């Protein structure tokens, strides 16, 4: 027994019979790598426990590099420590200082409560505390509170210092791919031409497609890799790989590529998940909410105006984020002016709605104050307006057709230039790596086969990568379109006949929409006082305005189904379904109010509009049979039933011409009909009432 044990009355034999636990923790992996002396002093507490008389000493060091702040990940070592104390296995818990055990009141109070219940001591390098003593409880409570306050004060000072440094644009953060810091600490473009051209290719392809997803798909379809930051050997390095959708979107959203230094774009949120407090990155704030934004801080890959235009286009494409009332994305719908029309009465953007059987007939609608109990401002059909607007567009663009043809030639000539340039840079980079791998292999001692074999394998691997890159470049070179003189003349001729190309059925609507959005800012439309004329004011890109008027396209409102059709529908709807009614109306040559053939859906719409009761399918009546069912019941042909009806023997009803026959079952079972049919089956002759064919002598006697 040492002198320390004798001079410390808090340590008893009951404590020594249990084990001593030494708890180690450092807040980050950087501290684990660099603060070696702190870790050595914590491990030395095991020797101190043995000097105090403990023979069983357990060291818990699984929490090295784990933070204990609010929202940090669970600490496995601390949970194991509390569990051991709760099982009565621990005599003393040793830690270099209180902050090692906890940085939150919750964890600290839980540990103190468990230690007090099971008589476990707490100790550090200087003192042993007994939770059964009031003074020790008070001292430990004060130390825990000071530890929590210390953390908050240090964090507050750290954040204030970071913000002040960020306001000067000097806070060193992880730079996105494409940027590095020079010897003076300034942010400059990466000196690697392959990296610079790859990042620039992202922006150029987005300007071609105007879609983040289409840009992402292009890189994957062409097999073009992009540089990304990856942790390698505890350092961030550039790694080339096929991009993810999130990476492409991140590049287009990052203001650093527009030459801005930004701090505080994303706020950190503290949330409660499954009873645990977690910290996670929140949503990206709006630009006006950024804490620091210094434009023209460094050289950008795009200018500020282009960057902001890209963001506006991306926001207009998003369907799950707040945006303008009208969706202006270039999609496959037939509404040419979707997202470009604005109501001249209330100032709202017009929505496009699609109608018709196939859902492709566009209709522009301004909802006005309808949501507040008011009415729609205006609504009109889209096809007529699109054609009229196309004429206005052709008057402006037709003189520029030849120039458009020249641009098309240049576009075809440069198609794939971005991919070929990337492949050339990749080949140059791989050639450098091959030379480097060879130099390493050449300098190795050939007698040391374990090293030489591995270096030779790396060299061969780089040679294979060079061959694959060279093959991909050769394929891209072969795919480059070479235009013959006749093809060049045809393209120029298309430029001269721009109107013909525009009106051609082979011109996709997506291309037309891109052309319109390239030259038109928006168009304001309103109705005149009579409600029969639409007035348009077109705002062209560049500030020019033009006006034109047109008659409001007629709508289906006011067109009514004819009374004859409604009469037929009303009589047949009692028993027959919509499909059967539509068949009869079409057989009669009837048409809808809009001149279309009747269908099951149109009959149902007419019934709903005019409150005619009915059903989708016919309701069978066991007492009323059709022609076919009557013939089947009697076991004869339909011709026989028709002759019975024509001879006046059998009664039938018909709601309308071409409607199904209605023959009552009781009439089929009546004596006249039954007798005639029995004679038919017996003799094979159909003898109607009053027919004397049996008394007529045969022409050819036996």
C-alpha positions in Angstrom: 0.0 0.0 0.0 1.5 3.4 -1.1 1.6 6.6 0.8 -0.9 8.1 -1.5 -3.4 5.4 -0.6 -2.9 6.0 3.1 -3.2 9.8 2.8 -6.4 9.6 0.8 -9.3 8.4 3.0 -11.8 8.4 0.1 -10.2 5.2 -1.4 -11.3 2.1 0.5 -10.9 -1.6 0.1 -14.3 -1.8 -1.5 -13.2 0.5 -4.2 -9.9 -1.4 -4.7 -11.8 -4.7 -5.1 -13.4 -3.3 -8.2 -11.5 -2.1 -11.3 -10.2 1.3 -12.2 -11.2 2.8 -15.6 -9.0 5.3 -17.3 -11.1 7.2 -19.9 -9.2 8.9 -22.8 -10.6 11.4 -25.4 -9.4 13.9 -27.8 -11.8 16.1 -29.8 -10.5 15.6 -33.4 -8.3 13.4 -35.5 -6.0 16.4 -35.9 -5.5 16.4 -32.1 -4.8 12.7 -32.2 -2.1 13.2 -34.8 -0.5 16.3 -33.4 -1.2 16.5 -29.6 1.0 13.5 -28.7 1.9 14.8 -25.2 -1.7 15.2 -24.2 -2.4 11.6 -25.1 0.7 10.4 -23.2 -0.4 12.2 -20.0 -3.8 10.5 -20.3 -2.3 7.1 -20.7 -0.1 7.8 -17.6 -3.2 7.8 -15.4 -3.2 4.0 -15.6 0.2 4.0 -13.7 -1.3 6.4 -11.2 -4.2 4.0 -10.5 -1.8 1.2 -9.8 0.2 3.5 -7.4 -3.1 4.1 -5.5 -3.5 0.3 -5.1 -5.7 -0.9 -8.0 -4.7 -4.2 -9.7 -7.4 -4.2 -12.3 -7.0 -1.2 -14.6 -8.9 -0.8 -17.9 -8.1 1.8 -20.4 -10.9 3.0 -22.7 -9.4 4.9 -25.7 -12.0 4.2 -28.4 -13.2 7.8 -28.2 -9.9 9.3 -29.4 -10.8 11.8 -32.1 -14.5 12.0 -31.1 -16.1 15.2 -30.2 -18.5 15.4 -27.2 -20.2 18.6 -28.2 -24.0 18.9 -28.8 -25.0 17.1 -31.9 -21.8 15.1 -32.2 -21.9 11.4 -33.0 -22.4 8.9 -30.1 -19.3 8.1 -28.1 -19.0 4.3 -27.9 -16.3 4.5 -25.2 -18.3 6.8 -22.9 -21.4 4.6 -23.2 -19.4 1.5 -22.3 -18.0 3.4 -19.3 -21.4 4.4 -18.0 -22.7 0.8 -18.5 -19.7 -0.6 -16.5 -20.4 1.8 -13.6 -24.1 0.9 -13.6 -23.2 -2.8 -13.3 -21.1 -2.0 -10.1 -17.8 -3.1 -11.7 -15.9 0.2 -11.4 -14.3 1.6 -8.3 -12.9 4.8 -9.8 -13.1 6.6 -13.1 -9.9 8.5 -14.0 -9.6 11.3 -16.5 -7.1 14.0 -17.1 -9.7 16.7 -16.7 -13.5 17.0 -16.5 -13.8 18.2 -20.1 -12.5 14.8 -21.3 -15.5 13.1 -19.8 -18.1 15.5 -21.2 -18.8 18.8 -22.8 -22.6 18.8 -22.2 -24.7 19.0 -19.1 -26.7 16.0 -20.0 -23.8 13.5 -20.2 -22.1 15.0 -17.2 -25.1 14.8 -14.9 -25.8 11.3 -16.1 -22.3 10.1 -15.2 -22.4 11.9 -11.8 -25.8 10.3 -11.0 -24.7 6.8 -11.8 -21.4 7.1 -9.9 -23.3 8.4 -6.8 -25.7 5.5 -6.9 -23.0 2.8 -7.1 -20.4 4.4 -5.0 -17.9 5.0 -7.7 -15.1 7.6 -7.3 -14.1 10.2 -9.8 -10.4 11.3 -10.1 -7.9 13.2 -12.0 -4.2 13.7 -11.8 -4.4 15.6 -8.5 -7.6 14.8 -6.7 -10.1 12.0 -5.9 -13.8 12.9 -5.5 -16.5 11.0 -3.7 -20.0 11.7 -4.9 -21.3 10.8 -1.5 -19.8 13.9 0.0 -21.7 17.2 -0.5 -18.5 19.3 -0.9 -17.2 17.0 -3.7 -20.6 17.1 -5.4 -20.4 20.9 -5.3 -16.9 21.0 -6.7 -17.7 18.6 -9.5 -20.8 20.5 -10.4 -18.9 23.8 -10.7 -16.2 22.1 -12.8 -18.8 20.6 -15.1 -20.5 24.0 -15.5 -17.2 25.7 -16.2 -16.3 23.0 -18.8 -19.6 23.7 -20.7 -19.1 27.4 -20.5 -15.5 27.1 -21.6 -16.6 25.2 -24.7 -19.2 27.9 -25.6 -16.8 30.7 -25.0 -14.1 29.1 -27.1 -16.6 28.4 -29.9 -17.9 31.9 -29.8 -14.4 33.4 -30.0 -13.5 31.0 -32.8 -16.6 31.9 -34.9 -16.1 35.6 -34.4 -12.5 35.3 -35.5 -13.5 33.3 -38.6 -16.1 35.8 -39.6 -13.8 38.7 -39.3 -11.2 36.9 -41.3 -13.8 36.0 -43.9 -14.9 39.6 -44.2 -11.4 40.3 -45.5 -11.6 37.3 -47.8 -8.6 35.7 -46.0 -10.2 32.7 -44.4 -8.6 29.6 -45.8 -11.2 27.1 -46.7 -11.2 24.0 -49.0 -11.1 25.4 -52.5 -13.4 23.8 -55.2 -11.7 21.9 -58.1 -10.3 24.3 -60.5 -8.7 26.7 -57.9 -5.5 26.6 -55.9 -3.6 29.1 -53.7 -0.4 30.6 -54.9 2.7 31.3 -52.9 1.2 34.6 -51.6 -2.0 32.8 -50.5 -4.2 34.3 -53.2 -6.9 32.2 -55.0 -5.9 31.5 -58.6 -7.0 29.1 -61.3 -5.4 25.7 -61.2 -2.2 25.8 -63.4 -3.2 22.3 -64.7 -4.8 23.1 -68.1 -6.7 19.8 -68.0 -8.5 20.9 -64.8 -9.3 24.4 -66.1 -10.7 23.1 -69.4 -12.8 20.4 -67.7 -14.4 22.9 -65.3 -15.0 25.3 -68.2 -16.6 22.5 -70.2 -19.3 22.1 -67.5 -20.5 25.7 -68.0 -20.3 25.6 -71.8 -22.3 22.4 -72.0 -24.9 23.8 -69.6 -25.3 26.8 -71.9 -25.9 24.4 -74.8 -28.5 22.2 -73.0 -29.9 24.6 -70.3 -30.4 21.6 -68.1 -28.4 20.3 -65.2 -29.5 16.7 -65.9 -28.8 16.9 -69.6 -25.3 18.3 -68.8 -24.7 15.4 -66.4 -25.9 12.8 -69.0 -23.6 14.3 -71.6 -20.5 13.7 -69.5 -21.6 10.1 -68.8 -22.6 9.4 -72.5 -19.2 10.7 -73.7 -17.2 9.2 -70.9 -15.6 12.5 -69.9 -14.2 12.6 -66.4 -14.1 15.7 -64.2 -11.8 16.6 -61.3 -13.2 16.2 -57.7 -11.6 16.7 -54.3 -10.9 13.4 -52.5 -9.1 12.6 -49.3 -6.0 10.6 -50.0 -3.3 9.9 -47.4 -4.9 12.5 -45.0 -4.7 15.2 -47.7 -7.2 16.5 -50.2 -6.2 15.7 -53.8 -7.7 16.0 -57.2 -9.1 12.7 -58.5 -10.6 12.2 -62.0 -13.9 10.4 -62.2 -17.2 10.5 -64.0 -19.3 13.2 -62.3 -22.4 12.7 -60.2 -25.5 14.8 -60.7 -24.9 16.5 -57.4 -21.3 17.5 -58.4 -22.5 19.0 -61.7 -25.2 20.9 -59.9 -22.8 22.0 -57.2 -20.4 23.5 -59.8 -23.2 25.5 -61.5 -24.5 26.7 -58.1 -21.1 27.6 -56.6 -20.4 31.4 -56.8 -16.7 30.8 -56.4 -16.6 29.9 -60.2 -18.0 33.4 -60.8 -15.1 35.0 -58.9 -16.9 35.5 -55.6 -15.6 34.8 -52.1 -18.6 33.6 -50.1 -18.9 32.7 -46.4 -22.1 31.6 -44.7 -24.0 30.2 -47.7 -25.4 27.3 -45.7 -26.6 27.4 -42.1 -26.0 24.5 -39.7 -29.2 23.2 -38.1 -29.6 21.3 -34.8 -32.4 18.8 -35.1 -33.9 16.0 -32.9 -33.9 12.6 -34.6 -35.0 9.5 -32.7 -34.4 11.2 -29.4 -30.9 12.3 -30.3 -29.7 15.8 -31.0 -27.9 16.0 -34.4 -26.2 18.8 -36.4 -26.5 18.8 -40.1 -26.1 21.2 -43.0 -29.2 23.2 -43.7 -30.5 24.6 -46.9 -28.5 27.1 -49.0 -29.5 30.6 -48.1 -30.5 33.2 -50.6 -27.6 35.4 -51.8 -28.9 38.4 -49.8 -28.7 36.3 -46.6 -25.0 35.3 -47.1 -22.8 36.6 -44.3 -20.0 37.5 -46.6 -20.0 37.9 -50.4 -17.0 39.6 -52.1 -17.4 39.7 -55.8 -14.4 40.1 -58.1 -12.3 38.4 -55.4 -10.5 36.2 -57.9 -10.6 35.3 -61.5 -13.8 33.4 -62.4 -14.7 30.8 -65.0 -17.8 32.8 -65.9 -18.8 36.4 -65.2 -21.4 37.4 -62.6 -24.1 38.0 -65.1 -23.7 34.6 -66.7 -23.7 32.9 -63.3 -26.9 34.6 -62.2 -28.6 33.8 -65.5 -27.7 30.2 -65.1 -29.2 30.2 -61.6 -32.4 31.7 -62.9 -32.7 29.0 -65.6 -32.0 26.2 -63.0 -34.7 27.6 -60.7 -37.2 27.8 -63.5 -36.5 24.1 -64.2 -37.1 23.0 -60.6 -40.6 21.7 -59.8 -40.1 21.2 -56.0 -38.8 24.6 -55.1 -40.4 28.1 -54.9 -40.4 29.6 -58.4 -42.5 31.8 -60.7 -46.1 30.9 -61.1 -45.6 29.7 -64.6 -43.1 27.0 -65.4 -40.8 28.1 -68.2 -38.9 25.0 -68.7 -38.4 23.8 -72.3 -40.4 20.6 -72.3 -42.1 18.5 -74.9 -45.6 20.1 -74.5 -47.2 21.8 -77.5 -47.6 25.2 -75.7 -45.0 27.3 -77.5 -45.4 30.3 -75.2 -45.5 28.4 -71.9 -43.9 30.7 -69.2 -43.6 33.7 -71.5 -47.2 35.2 -71.4 -48.1 37.7 -68.7 -51.6 38.9 -68.0 -52.1 42.6 -68.8 -54.9 42.9 -66.2 -53.4 41.4 -63.0 -49.7 41.0 -64.0 -49.6 37.2 -63.3 -47.9 34.7 -65.6 -50.3 32.6 -67.6 -50.4 28.9 -66.9 -50.6 26.4 -69.8 -53.1 23.5 -69.5 -53.4 20.6 -71.9 -56.7 19.3 -73.0 -58.1 16.9 -75.6 -58.2 13.2 -75.8 -54.4 12.8 -76.0 -53.8 15.8 -73.7 -51.8 17.8 -76.2 -54.1 20.7 -77.0 -52.6 23.7 -75.2 -54.8 26.3 -73.5 -53.4 29.5 -71.8 -55.1 30.5 -68.5 -54.7 33.3 -66.1 -56.2 32.4 -62.8 -56.6 36.0 -61.6 -58.2 36.2 -58.2 -60.0 32.8 -58.6 -58.3 31.4 -55.4 -59.7 34.3 -53.4 -63.3 33.7 -54.6 -63.0 35.8 -57.7 -62.8 34.8 -61.4 -60.3 34.0 -64.1 -58.8 36.9 -65.9 -58.7 35.3 -69.4 -58.3 32.0 -71.1 -57.9 31.1 -74.7 -56.8 28.2 -77.0 -53.1 27.9 -77.6 -52.7 26.6 -81.2 -54.1 29.6 -83.0 -52.1 32.0 -80.8 -48.9 30.0 -81.3 -49.3 30.2 -85.1 -50.0 33.9 -85.0 -47.0 34.5 -82.7 -44.9 32.3 -85.0 -45.6 34.7 -87.8 -44.4 37.7 -85.8 -41.3 35.8 -84.9 -40.6 34.9 -88.5 -40.8 38.5 -89.6 -38.0 39.3 -87.1 -35.8 36.2 -87.7 -36.2 35.5 -91.4 -33.7 38.2 -92.4 -31.2 36.5 -90.1 -31.6 33.1 -91.6 -28.4 33.1 -93.6 -26.4 34.1 -90.5 -28.1 31.2 -88.6 -27.0 28.8 -91.4 -23.4 30.0 -91.0 -23.7 29.5 -87.2 -25.1 26.0 -87.8 -22.1 25.2 -90.1 -19.7 26.4 -87.4 -21.6 24.4 -84.7 -21.4 21.2 -86.8 -17.7 21.8 -87.4 -17.0 22.2 -83.7 -19.3 19.4 -82.6 -17.3 17.3 -80.1 -14.4 19.8 -79.8 -14.9 19.9 -76.0 -14.7 16.1 -75.7 -11.7 15.8 -78.0 -9.9 18.6 -76.1 -10.6 16.8 -72.8 -9.3 13.5 -74.2 -6.1 15.2 -75.5 -5.4 16.7 -72.1 -6.1 13.3 -70.5 -3.7 11.7 -72.9 -1.0 14.3 -72.0 -1.6 13.7 -68.3 -1.3 10.0 -68.6 1.8 10.3 -70.7 3.4 12.2 -67.8 2.3 9.5 -65.3 3.8 6.8 -67.6 7.2 8.6 -67.7 7.0 9.1 -63.9 6.2 5.4 -63.3 9.0 4.3 -65.6 11.5 6.6 -63.8 10.5 5.0 -60.5 10.8 1.5 -61.9 14.1 2.4 -63.5 15.6 3.7 -60.3 14.6 0.6 -58.3 17.2 -2.1 -57.5 16.3 -5.0 -59.9 17.5 -7.5 -57.2 14.8 -6.4 -54.9 12.0 -8.2 -56.8 9.3 -7.4 -54.3 9.7 -3.6 -55.0 10.6 -4.0 -58.7 7.6 -6.2 -59.5 5.1 -3.7 -58.0 6.7 -0.8 -59.8 6.6 -2.7 -63.0 2.9 -3.5 -62.5 2.1 0.2 -62.0 4.1 1.1 -65.1 2.1 -1.5 -67.2 -1.2 -0.2 -65.8 -0.4 3.3 -66.8 0.6 2.1 -70.3 -2.8 0.4 -70.6 -4.6 3.6 -69.6 -2.7 5.5 -72.2 -3.7 3.0 -74.9 -7.4 3.3 -73.9 -7.2 7.1 -73.9 -5.5 7.0 -77.3 -8.2 4.7 -78.7 -11.0 6.9 -77.3 -9.4 10.0 -78.9 -9.0 8.2 -82.3 -12.7 7.2 -82.2 -13.7 10.8 -81.4 -11.6 12.1 -84.3 -13.3 9.6 -86.6 -16.8 10.7 -85.4 -16.1 14.3 -86.3 -18.6 15.2 -89.1 -17.0 16.2 -92.4 -19.5 18.2 -94.5 -19.4 17.8 -98.2 -20.0 20.9 -100.4 -23.6 19.8 -101.2 -24.4 19.5 -97.5 -23.0 22.9 -96.9 -25.2 24.3 -99.6 -28.2 22.6 -98.2 -27.6 24.0 -94.7 -27.2 27.5 -96.1 -30.4 27.0 -98.1 -32.2 26.1 -94.9 -31.1 29.3 -93.4 -32.5 31.2 -96.4 -35.8 29.3 -96.0 -36.1 29.8 -92.3 -39.9 30.1 -92.4 -40.2 26.8 -94.3 -38.0 25.1 -91.6 -40.1 26.6 -88.8 -43.4 25.4 -90.3 -42.1 22.0 -91.1 -43.5 19.0 -89.2 -40.0 17.8 -88.7 -39.0 20.8 -86.6 -39.4 19.7 -82.9 -41.4 21.9 -80.6 -38.5 21.9 -78.1 -36.3 23.6 -80.7 -39.0 26.2 -81.4 -39.3 26.9 -77.7 -35.5 27.4 -77.3 -35.5 29.8 -80.3 -38.5 31.8 -78.8 -36.8 32.0 -75.4 -33.6 33.2 -77.0 -35.1 36.3 -78.5 -38.2 37.0 -76.4 -38.2 38.2 -72.8 -41.9 38.0 -72.3 -45.3 38.9 -73.9 -48.1 40.8 -72.2 -51.6 39.9 -73.3 -55.0 41.3 -72.5 -58.6 41.4 -73.8 -60.2 44.4 -75.3 -63.5 45.8 -73.9 -65.6 43.6 -76.2 -63.8 40.4 -75.1 -63.3 39.3 -78.7 -59.8 40.6 -79.4 -56.4 39.7 -77.8 -53.8 42.5 -77.7 -50.2 41.4 -77.4 -47.1 43.5 -76.4 -43.9 41.5 -77.1 -40.8 42.4 -75.1 -37.8 41.3 -77.2 -34.4 40.7 -75.8 -32.5 43.9 -76.0 -35.4 46.2 -75.0 -37.4 46.4 -78.2 -41.2 46.2 -78.0 -43.7 45.4 -80.7 -47.5 45.1 -80.7 -50.1 43.1 -82.6 -53.8 42.1 -82.2 -55.8 39.0 -83.2 -59.3 37.7 -82.7 -59.7 35.6 -79.6 -59.8 31.9 -80.6 -63.3 30.5 -80.2 -63.6 28.0 -77.4 -66.1 25.2 -76.7 -68.1 27.5 -74.4 -71.5 28.3 -76.1 -71.5 25.2 -78.3 -74.3 22.9 -77.4 -75.2 19.3 -78.2 -78.2 19.2 -80.6 -81.6 18.4 -79.2 -82.0 15.3 -81.5 -78.8 13.9 -80.0 -79.9 14.7 -76.5 -83.3 13.0 -77.1 -81.6 9.8 -78.3 -79.2 9.8 -75.4 -82.0 10.3 -72.9 -84.1 7.5 -74.4 -81.3 5.0 -74.6 -79.6 5.9 -71.3 -82.5 4.3 -69.4 -81.1 0.8 -70.3 -78.0 1.1 -72.5 -74.5 2.1 -71.6 -72.4 5.0 -73.0 -70.6 2.8 -75.4 -73.8 1.5 -77.0 -75.2 5.0 -77.3 -72.0 6.3 -79.0 -72.3 3.4 -81.5 -75.9 4.3 -82.4 -75.1 8.0 -82.8 -72.2 7.3 -85.1 -74.3 4.9 -87.2 -76.9 7.7 -87.6 -74.1 10.0 -88.7 -74.5 12.3 -85.7 -71.6 14.5 -84.5 -70.7 16.3 -81.3 -71.0 20.1 -80.9 -67.4 20.4 -82.0 -67.9 18.2 -85.1 -66.2 15.1 -83.7 -67.3 11.5 -83.7 -69.1 10.3 -80.6 -67.2 8.2 -78.1 -68.0 6.6 -74.8 -66.3 9.5 -73.0 -68.1 12.2 -74.9 -71.5 10.6 -74.3 -70.7 10.5 -70.6 -69.6 14.2 -70.7 -72.9 15.1 -72.4 -74.9 13.2 -69.8 -73.1 15.0 -66.9 -73.5 18.4 -68.5 -77.2 18.0 -69.2 -78.0 16.0 -66.0 -79.1 12.9 -67.9 -79.0 9.8 -65.7 -77.3 6.7 -67.1 -74.5 4.2 -66.8 -71.2 3.3 -68.3 -72.3 -0.2 -69.4 -75.7 -1.5 -70.4 -78.0 -3.0 -67.7 -79.3 -6.5 -68.9 -83.1 -7.1 -68.3 -83.9 -10.8 -68.1 -87.4 -10.1 -69.5 -86.2 -8.2 -72.6 -84.0 -9.9 -75.2 -82.0 -8.6 -78.1 -82.1 -10.2 -81.6 -79.1 -12.4 -80.9 -80.3 -13.5 -77.5 -83.8 -14.3 -78.8 -82.4 -16.5 -81.6 -80.1 -18.2 -79.1 -83.0 -18.8 -76.7 -85.2 -20.3 -79.4 -82.4 -22.3 -81.1 -83.0 -20.7 -84.5 -81.1 -18.3 -86.7 -81.5 -14.5 -86.5 -83.1 -14.6 -89.9 -85.9 -16.6 -88.6 -86.5 -14.1 -85.8 -86.5 -11.3 -88.4 -89.1 -13.1 -90.6 -91.3 -13.6 -87.5 -91.1 -9.9 -86.8 -91.7 -9.0 -90.5 -94.7 -11.3 -90.6 -96.3 -9.6 -87.6 -96.1 -12.7 -85.5 -93.5 -11.4 -83.1 -93.5 -7.9 -81.6 -90.3 -6.0 -81.2 -89.4 -2.5 -80.0 -86.4 -0.2 -80.9 -85.5 3.1 -79.1 -83.9 4.5 -82.2 -82.8 3.4 -85.6 -79.7 1.1 -85.3 -80.5 0.6 -81.6 -80.7 -3.0 -80.3 -84.0 -4.8 -80.8 -86.0 -5.3 -77.7 -88.1 -8.5 -77.7 -90.0 -9.6 -74.7 -89.5 -13.1 -73.4 -93.2 -13.6 -72.9 -93.8 -12.9 -76.6 -91.3 -15.6 -77.5 -93.1 -18.0 -75.2 -96.6 -17.2 -76.7 -98.5 -19.9 -78.5 -98.3 -18.5 -82.1 -94.5 -18.2 -82.0 -94.0 -21.4 -80.1 -96.2 -23.4 -82.5 -94.4 -22.0 -85.6 -91.0 -22.8 -84.2 -92.0 -26.3 -83.2 -93.3 -26.9 -86.8 -90.0 -25.5 -88.2 -87.9 -27.9 -86.1 -90.2 -30.8 -87.1 -90.5 -30.2 -90.8 -87.7 -27.8 -91.5 -90.2 -25.3 -93.0 -91.1 -22.0 -91.5 -94.8 -21.6 -91.9 -96.2 -18.3 -90.6 -99.8 -17.9 -89.6 -102.1 -17.7 -92.8 -99.5 -19.4 -94.9 -101.1 -22.3 -97.0 -97.9 -23.7 -98.3 -98.7 -27.1 -96.7 -101.9 -27.5 -98.8 -100.2 -26.6 -102.1 -99.5 -29.7 -104.2 -95.9 -30.5 -104.8 -94.4 -30.0 -108.3 -92.4 -33.2 -108.2 -94.5 -36.0 -106.6 -92.7 -39.1 -105.4 
